[in-house]
Amino acid sequence: MANPSQRRGVAGALLELFLWWIAGTLSWLVTVPTVTVAETVAAASTALLGAVLARMARRAMDFQAAPRGIWLRWAALVPAAAVADTVRLARWLAGPRHESLSAHRMPGTPSPQATGWRAGAMIAMSATPGSVVYSSDPDGDRIRVHVLAQGWPDLDRQVSPGAGRGS
């Protein structure tokens, strides 16, 4: 019979696998034009393998992605930034506009355990059509961002420190 701490460990592992599996399945299904039984089965089976691999990778890297309040702000800004960037890029395509390559301080803290924090920040900055993180240097505490569409909500500035550092 397993003791309570072992049961919590197993429950935590199963919960993590379940969350990875749901996220992978939903990520697949939102990209298909029509959700069919075949697509759902393919998504669920592929996401299950992805969940196992994601858990193994997280454990191998000492990756901790404890939720932080600031992630909710980033998640709320990404759709707004995506729409705003799409409109700005439509104008940008009509005639060249300003673009920038800029360096920012690395989001999060420098500890190895903050890998999830930094990864989430870089995903948020690359999730819109107007900007992409093209280089990161955790040792130098810097990321490099290519920005084609600048303006509200300035996602790159919202995500990089000091906005939310340590939240």
Summary of the structure (lengths in Angstrom):
residues: 167
radius of gyration: 18.8
end to end distance: 40.4
largest distance: 69.6
contacts: 447
relative contact order: 0.13
helix: 57%
strand: 11%
